[in-house]
Amino acid sequence: MYKRCYPGGRSMTHWQVETYRDMFQNSSFRHFWLGFTFSAIGDAMTRIALIWFVYQTTGSPQAVGILLLCYTGPVVVGGLVAGTLLDRFDRRIMMLLDNAVRGIVVATIPLLYYFGHLALWYIYLIALIYGCLMMISLAGGPALIPTLVSQPQLATANALETLSYTLSGVLGPPVAGLLIARFGAPSVIVVDALSYAFFALALGSIRIKVEQSPQADAVGKTYRFRDAVALLLHNRVLLATTIMFMLFNVGEGFLSVWLPLFAVQVLQGGPGLYGVLLGILAAGEVMGSILAGSFVFPLYLGLLICLAQILAGISLGCLLLGTGIWWTVVGLALLGFFSAPLTIWAQTLRMQIIPEQLRGRVFALLRTLMQSAGPLASGAAGSLLLILGIPTMIALSALLIGFPGLFGCGLKQLR
């Protein structure tokens, strides 16, 4: 079930260069990754642009809250449907159609704004459509990757997928901010529409390694969504890592609420410092992603996941050691560094466990569960922060992030 890997006697630096070079020599994966990354950056820009436009237009935090609810609320229902579609039909075609539809829908926002007909309810509607469809590509990516690369390349491919999300978080918001100031928020969304078109074209150009037979396996069995649920509940590795990551996301959901207050009230900074702290966290994630995808440790993937999660929690605890900026910088950088490999290693491990014909449903189920934990935690964090205070919330976040790793170490299936 697990894969124990060694660097193969080659030096780490040489192995890093060769691994990523080989990945990008694969034209199908190269096209997929470039399209996926551009689309992720476009999504991040649109999110910032719509939040800014809604707040600028209404002056209401409640209106922004409704927008974010429209973004995240439909993911639960959309995720369940997306998994079935990804397993029943060609995943590449489903992702292509998803990007084509979302690109057309998103492009109507700047068009209506240009003609003076853009209404608030329409922005909410677009966010709802986005939330319903987003899981097709979000779960389709890990379901499609094993058909683009060889098994020894899975960790590197998963590292690059994680890097796509990290780059979108690093590049999307600042680029969106600059363009909003120059051209206005609705005009920025044109970039996202173009990114969808680019990804759709990229998906149309890739070739999968083997012919997919998503409806049935070799003995003619037809999989259903209940099979995905049964696999999750009965496989100790899938169940344990999912619970561990959901708790991790709860901790990060709390962090997203207390970190701006920490920057202002404890570090005596402002929005500029808050942006720097987010950049430091993202920089750590970039370094962690690159390392996890290029260097193979002589340990089981399950144990690596547990150790990295423990170290991530300890890293966040550094913020409790003092009120100086350097403790915060070190803690957030290490948190990003140790947290980024979690998804990479877990996704590689899951790809070894989940049957090919069930990957769409299972990855949609897993990502729906894990994606929902963070927003729900953020919603509760505001009230908890008033009761517990910032230091206690930091400690609680660190425990939620790190303690599940200790729990995982106690499971023999992860060792």
C-alpha positions in Angstrom: 0.0 0.0 0.0 2.8 2.4 0.8 5.8 3.3 -1.2 9.2 3.4 0.4 11.5 5.5 -1.7 15.2 6.4 -1.7 17.1 9.0 -3.6 18.7 6.3 -5.7 22.3 7.2 -4.8 22.2 10.5 -6.6 22.9 13.8 -4.9 19.8 15.7 -3.8 20.6 18.8 -6.0 21.1 16.8 -9.1 18.0 14.8 -8.5 15.9 17.9 -8.0 16.9 19.4 -11.4 16.4 16.1 -13.2 13.0 15.4 -11.6 11.4 18.6 -12.7 13.1 18.7 -16.0 11.7 15.2 -16.8 8.2 16.4 -15.8 8.2 19.3 -18.1 9.5 17.3 -21.0 6.1 15.5 -20.8 4.1 17.7 -23.1 0.7 16.5 -21.9 1.5 17.3 -18.2 3.2 20.5 -19.2 0.1 21.8 -21.0 -2.1 20.6 -18.1 0.1 22.3 -15.5 0.4 25.6 -17.3 -3.4 25.7 -17.9 -4.2 24.7 -14.4 -1.8 27.3 -12.9 -3.1 30.1 -15.1 -6.7 29.2 -14.3 -5.9 29.1 -10.5 -4.3 32.6 -10.7 -7.3 33.9 -12.6 -9.7 32.5 -10.0 -7.7 34.2 -7.2 -7.9 37.5 -9.1 -11.6 37.2 -9.6 -12.3 36.4 -6.0 -10.4 39.6 -4.9 -12.0 41.7 -7.6 -15.6 40.6 -6.7 -15.0 41.0 -3.0 -13.7 44.5 -3.6 -16.4 45.4 -6.0 -19.2 44.2 -3.7 -17.8 46.1 -0.7 -17.1 49.2 -2.7 -20.6 49.2 -4.2 -22.6 48.4 -1.0 -20.2 49.3 1.8 -21.7 46.3 3.6 -19.6 43.5 5.2 -22.8 41.5 5.2 -23.0 41.7 1.4 -19.4 40.4 1.2 -20.4 37.6 3.6 -23.2 36.6 1.3 -20.8 36.6 -1.7 -18.4 34.3 0.1 -21.3 32.0 1.2 -22.3 31.8 -2.5 -18.8 30.9 -3.4 -18.4 28.1 -0.8 -21.9 26.9 0.0 -22.7 25.0 -3.2 -19.4 23.1 -3.1 -21.0 20.3 -1.0 -23.7 19.6 -3.5 -21.6 20.3 -6.5 -18.8 18.1 -5.2 -21.0 15.1 -5.0 -22.3 15.5 -8.5 -18.8 16.3 -9.9 -17.4 13.0 -8.6 -20.1 11.0 -10.5 -19.5 13.0 -13.7 -15.8 12.5 -13.5 -16.1 8.7 -13.2 -18.9 8.3 -15.6 -17.5 10.3 -18.5 -14.0 11.2 -19.8 -12.4 13.4 -17.1 -10.5 15.5 -19.6 -13.6 16.4 -21.5 -15.6 17.1 -18.3 -12.9 19.5 -17.1 -12.7 21.1 -20.6 -16.5 21.7 -20.5 -16.3 23.0 -17.0 -13.7 25.6 -17.9 -15.6 26.6 -21.1 -18.8 27.1 -19.2 -17.3 29.0 -16.3 -15.2 31.1 -18.7 -18.3 32.2 -20.6 -20.3 32.9 -17.4 -17.5 34.9 -15.8 -17.0 36.9 -19.0 -20.6 38.3 -18.7 -19.6 40.3 -15.6 -17.3 42.9 -17.3 -19.7 42.8 -20.3 -22.7 43.8 -18.2 -20.7 46.3 -16.3 -19.6 48.0 -19.5 -23.2 48.4 -20.6 -24.3 49.5 -17.1 -26.5 46.5 -16.3 -24.4 44.7 -13.6 -26.6 44.1 -10.5 -25.6 42.7 -7.2 -27.9 39.7 -7.5 -26.1 38.7 -10.7 -22.7 38.6 -9.0 -24.2 36.3 -6.4 -25.6 34.1 -9.2 -22.2 33.9 -10.8 -20.6 33.0 -7.5 -23.2 30.2 -7.0 -22.5 28.8 -10.5 -18.8 28.9 -9.7 -19.3 27.1 -6.4 -21.4 24.4 -8.1 -18.9 23.7 -10.8 -15.5 24.3 -9.2 -15.2 20.7 -7.8 -15.1 19.3 -11.4 -11.6 20.7 -11.9 -10.6 20.6 -8.3 -11.3 16.9 -8.0 -10.6 16.3 -11.7 -7.0 17.3 -11.4 -5.8 14.6 -9.0 -8.1 12.1 -10.8 -6.5 12.9 -14.2 -2.8 13.2 -13.1 -2.1 9.5 -12.8 -3.1 9.1 -16.5 -0.5 11.8 -17.5 2.6 10.6 -15.7 4.3 7.4 -14.6 3.9 6.2 -11.0 7.4 7.3 -9.9 6.6 10.8 -11.0 3.3 11.1 -9.0 4.9 12.9 -6.0 6.5 15.5 -8.3 3.3 15.9 -10.3 1.3 16.4 -7.1 4.0 18.9 -5.8 3.5 20.9 -9.0 -0.3 20.9 -8.6 0.1 22.1 -5.0 2.6 24.7 -6.3 -0.1 26.0 -8.7 -2.4 26.8 -5.8 0.4 28.4 -3.9 1.4 30.6 -6.8 -2.2 31.6 -7.2 -2.2 32.8 -3.6 1.1 34.6 -4.1 0.5 36.2 -7.5 -3.3 36.5 -7.7 -4.1 39.1 -5.0 -1.3 41.6 -5.6 -1.8 41.5 -9.3 -5.5 41.9 -8.9 -5.0 44.8 -6.6 -2.8 46.6 -9.1 -5.2 46.0 -11.9 -8.2 47.0 -9.9 -6.6 50.4 -9.0 -5.8 51.0 -12.7 -8.8 49.5 -14.6 -11.5 48.8 -12.0 -12.6 45.5 -10.5 -15.0 44.2 -13.2 -12.3 44.7 -15.9 -9.9 42.4 -13.9 -12.3 39.5 -14.4 -11.4 39.5 -18.1 -8.1 37.8 -17.1 -10.0 35.0 -15.4 -12.2 34.5 -18.5 -9.0 34.2 -20.6 -7.5 31.8 -18.2 -10.5 29.5 -18.5 -10.2 29.6 -22.3 -6.4 28.8 -22.0 -7.0 25.9 -19.7 -9.7 24.5 -22.0 -7.4 24.6 -25.0 -4.6 23.0 -22.9 -6.9 20.2 -21.9 -7.9 19.7 -25.5 -4.2 19.2 -26.4 -3.2 16.6 -23.8 -3.1 12.8 -24.3 -3.7 10.3 -21.5 -1.4 7.3 -21.1 -4.1 4.7 -21.2 -7.6 4.6 -22.5 -10.0 5.4 -19.6 -12.9 3.1 -18.9 -14.6 5.1 -16.2 -17.8 3.2 -16.0 -16.6 -0.3 -15.1 -13.6 -2.2 -14.1 -12.1 -5.4 -15.6 -14.8 -7.6 -14.1 -17.7 -5.3 -15.2 -18.5 -3.8 -11.8 -20.3 -0.5 -11.9 -19.2 1.9 -9.2 -21.6 4.3 -7.4 -21.1 7.1 -4.9 -21.8 4.8 -2.0 -18.8 2.8 -3.0 -16.7 6.0 -2.5 -18.2 6.5 0.9 -17.6 2.8 1.8 -14.0 3.0 0.7 -13.4 6.1 2.8 -15.0 4.6 5.9 -13.3 1.2 5.6 -9.8 2.2 4.6 -8.0 3.3 7.7 -5.4 5.3 5.7 -8.0 7.3 3.8 -10.2 7.9 6.8 -7.3 8.9 9.1 -5.7 11.3 6.7 -9.1 12.9 5.9 -9.9 13.5 9.6 -6.3 14.7 10.2 -6.6 17.2 7.3 -10.0 18.4 8.3 -8.7 19.3 11.7 -5.7 20.9 10.1 -8.1 23.0 8.0 -10.1 24.0 11.1 -6.9 25.3 12.6 -6.1 27.2 9.5 -9.6 28.6 9.4 -9.1 30.0 12.8 -5.7 31.4 11.7 -7.3 33.3 8.8 -9.4 35.2 11.4 -6.9 35.9 14.2 -3.9 36.6 12.0 -4.9 40.1 10.8 -5.8 41.1 14.4 -2.5 39.7 15.6 -0.7 41.8 13.0 -2.4 45.0 14.2 -2.9 44.5 18.0 0.2 42.4 18.9 2.8 43.4 16.3 1.5 47.0 16.1 1.4 46.9 12.3 -1.3 47.4 9.7 -2.6 45.9 6.5 0.9 46.1 5.0 2.4 43.9 7.7 -0.5 41.5 7.3 0.2 41.2 3.6 3.9 40.5 4.4 3.0 37.8 6.9 0.8 36.1 4.3 3.6 36.4 1.8 6.0 34.7 4.3 3.6 31.9 4.8 3.2 31.4 1.0 7.0 31.5 0.5 7.3 28.7 3.0 4.7 26.7 1.1 6.6 27.2 -2.2 9.8 25.9 -0.7 8.0 23.0 1.0 6.3 22.1 -2.3 9.5 22.1 -4.3 11.4 20.0 -1.7 8.5 17.4 -1.4 8.3 17.0 -5.1 12.1 16.6 -5.8 13.5 14.7 -2.8 12.3 11.3 -1.8 12.8 10.5 1.9 13.6 6.9 3.1 10.3 6.8 5.1 6.8 5.7 4.4 4.5 8.4 3.1 2.1 7.9 6.0 4.8 8.5 8.6 6.1 11.5 6.6 2.6 13.0 6.7 2.3 12.6 10.5 5.7 14.0 11.2 5.1 17.0 8.9 1.8 17.8 10.5 3.3 17.6 14.0 6.1 20.0 13.0 3.6 22.4 11.4 1.7 22.6 14.7 5.0 23.2 16.6 6.0 25.9 14.1 2.8 27.8 14.6 3.3 27.6 18.4 6.5 29.7 17.9 4.1 32.7 17.8 3.5 32.2 21.5 7.2 32.4 22.4 7.3 36.2 22.1 5.7 39.3 20.7 8.7 40.1 18.4 8.3 40.0 14.7 11.0 37.4 14.2 9.2 34.7 16.1 6.2 35.4 13.8 8.3 35.3 10.7 10.0 32.0 11.7 6.8 30.4 12.8 4.8 31.3 9.7 7.6 30.4 7.3 8.0 27.0 8.9 4.3 26.4 9.1 4.1 26.9 5.3 7.2 24.8 4.7 5.9 21.8 6.7 2.2 22.1 5.6 2.7 22.2 1.8 4.1 18.6 1.6 1.0 17.2 3.4 -1.3 17.4 0.4 1.5 16.2 -1.9 2.3 13.1 0.0 -1.3 12.3 1.0 -2.5 12.7 -2.6 0.3 10.4 -3.8 -0.7 7.9 -1.2 -4.3 8.1 -2.1 -3.6 7.5 -5.8 -2.0 4.2 -4.8 -5.1 3.2 -2.9 -8.1 4.4 -4.9 -9.2 2.4 -7.9 -8.9 4.3 -11.2 -12.7 3.9 -11.9 -13.5 5.5 -8.5 -11.0 8.4 -8.4 -13.5 11.1 -9.5 -16.0 10.2 -6.8 -13.4 9.7 -4.0 -11.4 12.8 -4.7 -14.5 14.9 -4.9 -15.7 13.4 -1.6 -12.4 14.0 0.1 -11.9 17.5 -1.2 -15.5 18.5 -0.4 -15.1 17.3 3.2 -11.7 19.0 3.6 -12.6 22.2 1.8 -15.7 22.7 3.9 -13.9 22.5 7.2 -11.9 25.8 6.8 -14.9 28.1 6.0 -17.0 26.6 8.8 -14.2 27.2 11.2 -13.7 30.8 10.1 -17.4 31.4 10.7 -17.1 30.2 14.3 -13.7 31.9 14.9 -15.0 35.4 15.3 -17.1 34.5 18.3 -14.4 32.3 19.8 -11.9 35.1 19.4 -14.0 37.5 21.5 -14.3 34.9 24.3 -10.8 33.3 24.3 -8.5 36.1 23.0 -5.7 36.0 20.5 -3.1 33.9 22.5 -5.6 31.1 23.2 -6.7 31.1 19.6 -3.1 30.7 18.5 -2.6 27.8 20.9 -5.9 26.2 19.7 -4.9 26.6 16.1 -1.5 25.0 16.8 -3.1 22.1 18.6 -5.6 21.5 15.8 -2.9 21.6 13.2 -0.3 19.5 15.0 -2.0 17.1 17.3 -3.6 15.0 14.6 -0.1 14.1 13.5 0.4 12.4 16.9 -2.8 10.6 16.4 -1.7 9.4 13.0 1.6 8.1 14.4 -0.4 5.7 16.6 -1.9 4.0 13.6 0.2 1.1 12.3 -1.3 1.7 8.8 0.4 5.1 8.6 3.8 3.8 9.8 
